Amino acid sequence: NIKTKGGEKVKASIKQISQMTGFSPATVSNALNRKRGVNRETSEKIFRTAEELGYQPEKVITKIKFVTYRKNGLIIDNNQFFPSMIEGVERQAKDLGYETIFSRLDYEDDSFEDRLKEVLEDTSSLMILLGAEMLEEDYLLFKGYKGHIVLLDGWSEDMGFDAVMINNTDSVCHAMEYLVEKGHKEIGYLRGNYRIKAFRYREYGYIRVLEKHGLPIREEYQVTIGTQLESAYEDMKRYLESSPKLATAYFADNDIIAIGAMRALQEKGVRIPEDVSIIGFDDIPFSVVPHPELTTIHVFKQDMGETAVRRALDYIRYPGRREKMKIQICTKFIERGSVKNLNID
């Protein structure tokens, strides 16, 4: 019998159907949503019980909405990093039977508030939100969303959203340890002038290794430059005009910054890696273009997109579980030709 409250029938739930049939809530949900993997006999029993209980299925979600949040374009514009993430989202969604639709929110656009309202009112899709350019205050705009969001390449400190991101700090620690092993004691930092969260986590790794080995953290070796290829080049060029004392090696917040700085250094007559070594981050396709090729940190970009889709679908597969998860994807160090071994004469 269906429990009643005040003489009115209470809508049957997946939990009730699970209790009546003996099948797990996940199996019941998969059957009712006609997902693959549930055999015919099990599915028929679940549907019979659902009909007896008067179960009314909620609207079935069949789409993944990929939302690109553009704060100022200083990170995502003309960057070879993000198309691979998007490809991973599309591929995984398609494999699992979901359509991917795309939406773009441009904070600098006059229509931003209207577009944001449209995105927040649409709960018919699971949302994957590209958070690469987002700062903490930007996440507040999404707090009232009634659907489900997975942040991709972003993280909110109030832990209000699921997130899939790069293991930034540990990755930089590994790269810095490599420089120390190669005999570098004066290690500088090419820091992006737009301090997104990923860059801040990377800075933690830079500082952690210097402190671990008792190496100096010298302000004159920390150069703040633009985050796009041309601005990184121009800013580094201006820095070099005063002929500053250079570190023997630099870690750069990403490959774009590293490549722009390398160009300025080489134009100034600084040899890489003979005079200065450089390590980047991201392993974009362009990182093999300069000479020497850039030593960097490879990010598994497609895997991040695929993981975000799977986490989003957990919202459907396990309707009773609402804990938030921060998933960090590990990286791979790529040794090329931009670092000199000082231990070898």
N, C-alpha and C positions, 0 to 999 in steps of 0.2 A: 504494500500500500504506500501511496505517496503521503508524506507528512503534510499537514496543513497548519496554517497559522492564521487565526482570526477567521476561519471558515473558508479561506482561499488556498488554492493549491500553490505549493512552493515549487518553482521550476526545478526539474530534475537536473542533477549535475553529473559530470564525468565520474566524480568520486562515488556517487551512489551507484552508477552503472558498474563501476569497478567492484564495489562491495557485493552487488547482486550476482555478477558473473564469475568473480574470482580472478579476473584478469587485471593486470596492472593498469593504473591510470594512463600510462604512456601507450600501452597497447590499445586501450579503449579510444584514446584520442586519435591514434593513427588509423584505426578502423573507421571511425566516424568521419575522418577527413580523407578517407579513401587513399591513404598512403600505401606504398608498396611494403611488403614484408609481413603482412598479416594474412594468414591462410583463410580460405573461403569459409570453412566450418566455424572458426573463431569469429570472423566478421559477421556471419549470419546470426550467431547467438547474441553478439553485442547489439546488432541492429534490432533484433526482436525485443530484447530487454529495454532498449532505449525507447522503442515505440510503446511498450507497455507502461513505462514510466512517464510518457508524455514529454520526452526530451526534445527540446528545440535547439538545434545546433546554432552556435553563433556564426556570424559571417566568416566564411573561410578566407584566410589571407593567402594570396597566391603571388604576391609581388614583393620584391625587395626594392626600396627606394634609396638610391645613393645620392646623398646631399653633399655638395661641395660648398664649404663655408669659406668665402674669400674675404679676409679682413682688409688686406691692402695689396695683396699680390706679391709681396716681397719674398715669399717662400714658394708658392705654388705656380706662379706665372712662369711659363717657358722652362719648366723643370722636368727633366727626363725621368724623375723618380716616381711620379704618381700614376702615369698611365699603366704601369705594371700592376699596381695595386688594384686599379679599376678592372683590369683584365682578370685578375684573380677573383674578384667579386662576381663578375659576369659569368665566368666559367663554372664556379662552384654553384651559383644559383641555378644555372641551366641544368647542370648535372643532377640537381636535387628537385628539378621540376618547377622552378620559380622563375618568373620574368623579372628583369632588372629595368627599372625606370630611373631617369636622372633628373635632378633638380639642382639649381645653382643659386646660392644666396650671396649677393655682393653687398657687403656692408657699406661701401662707398656709393652705391647706386641710390637714386632718389626713390626707387620703388622697393627698397629693402624691406620696410615694415609690412607692406602689402604682401610681398612674396613670403616673408616669414610667417605671416598669419595663415596663408594658404598651406604652407608646409605643416604647421602645427595643428591645423584643423583636419588634416587628412590622416586618419588612423587605419585606413584600409590596407596599408603596407607596413612591413617592418623597415625601420630606418637605419641605415648605416651612414654616420655623419663623419666626414673627413675633417678632423680637428687639428690639422697640421699648423694652421695659422691662428688658432684660437687661444686666447688668454683666459684666465679664470673668470673674468667678468662676462665673457661671451657665453659661457655655459649657462648662466642665469637665464638667458633668453629661452632656453629649452626646458626649464624646470617644470613648467606646467603641462608639458605634452602628455596626452592620455595614452599614447601608444608606447611602443618599445624602441629604444635607441641603443645602438652599439657605436661607441666612438672608435674611429680608426685613426691611428697615429695621433692620439690625443688622450688627455687624462684630466679629470676634474678632481680636485683635492677633497671635495666634500663626499666623494665616493657615491655619487648619485646615479652614475651611469656605468653600464658595462663598457669595457675598453679593451682594444687590442693595440699594442704599441711595441716599439723597439726596446730591447734591453740596452738602453743608452749608456748608463753609467758603467756597467760591467764591460761593455764593448770598448769604451774608451780606456778603461783600466788596462785591458789586454794590449791595446795599441801602445799605451804609454810604457808598459812593462817591456815591450819590444824595443822601444827607443832606449830605455835604460840598459837593456841587455847589449845593445849595439854601442854602448859606451857614452851616450849623450847625458850630460849633466846640466847643461843649460838648455832647457826646453821651453819654448814659447807657445803662445796660444793665439790663433787667428779666430777671433770671436765675431759672430754675426751681430750687426747693430740692432736687429730686431730680435729681442730675447724671448723667443718662443720657448715653451716648456722643454722641448727636446734638447735645445741648446743648453739650457740650465742644468739638465741632468748630465749632459756631456761635460760641462764645466766641473761638476762634482767629481767625475772620474779623473779629470786632469789634475785637480788639486789633491785628490786622495793619494795618487801614486807619488807625486812630488813629496808630500808629507811623509809617506811611508818610507821613502828612501832618504829623507833628510835633505832634499834638494831645495834650493831657494825658489820661492814664488815671486818673481821679479816683475813689477808692473811694467817696466820698459820693454819686457818681452811679450806683453799681452797687447795685441793690436786689434782694435775694433774697426771693422770694415763692413762694407755693404754685402748683402746676401744674394745679389744677382751678379752675373759674370762681369758686366761692365762696371758696376759700382764697386765690386771687390777690387778690380784692377785699378780703377781711378783712385780709390782710397788708399790702397797699398802704395801706389805710385807717389801720392802726396806724402805719405809717411816716410818714404825712402829719400825724399828730397833733402832732409836734414842730415843724411848719412848717419843714422843711428847705429849703435852697436847691435848686431844681430845675434840671436840665439843660434846654436848649432842645429836645432831642429824645432819644428813647429807642428802642433796638432791643429787642424782646421775643423770648424764646426760641421762643414760638409764639403763635398767635392767641388761645388760651384765656387765657394770661397777659396778653396785651395788652388784651383786652376787659375782663377783671376789673380791671386797673389803670386803664383809662379810666373805668370806672364810679366808682371811688374818687376819682379826680382831679376828675371833673366834679361829684361831690357836695361836694367841698371848694371848689368855685368856680373851679377851674382850667379854662380854655377850651382845647379841642382843635380845631384846631391853633394858634389864635392865641397861646396861652401855652406850650404844650408839644406837640410833634409825636411821633407814635408809628408804628412799623413792626412788623408781626407776621411770622409765618412759618407756612405751611401752606395758606392760602386755603380754610379750611373754609366751608361755606355760611353759618354764623352770622356771618362777618366782614362781611357787608353789612347786618347788623341794626342795630348802633349808629349813632349820629349824631355825628360824620361817619362814613361808611363807612371801614373800615380799609384803609390801604395795606399790602400784604403780599407774600409770596413764594408763588407758586402751585407746588404740587408735583403732578406728573403721577402721581397715586396709582394709577389703573387700569393705566397703562403699567408701573409698577413691579411690580404683581401679574402682568401678562402676561409681563414679562421673566423673572421668577422661575420661571414655569412652563417657558418655553423653555429656560432654563439647566438646570433639573432634567432635562428630557428629553434634553439632550445626553449625560447619563449612559448613556442607552440607545442613542442614535444613534451615539455615538463611544466604544464600550466600551474602546478602548485608551488614551484620553486621560484622565488623572486630575489634570491641573494645576488649581489652584484659581484662581478669578477673583473680583475685587472690581469690580462694575459700579456706577458712579455715574450716576444719572439727573439730568440738568440740570433747572433750574427756570425759571420765568418771573416777572419782576417785575411786580406789579400796582399801578399808581398809582391811588389813590382820593383821599379828602379829608382824611386825618389827618396830612398833613405840610405845613407852611408854608414858603413860599419867603422866606427872610430877605433875599434880594438885592433884593426889591421893597419899597419903602417903603409 
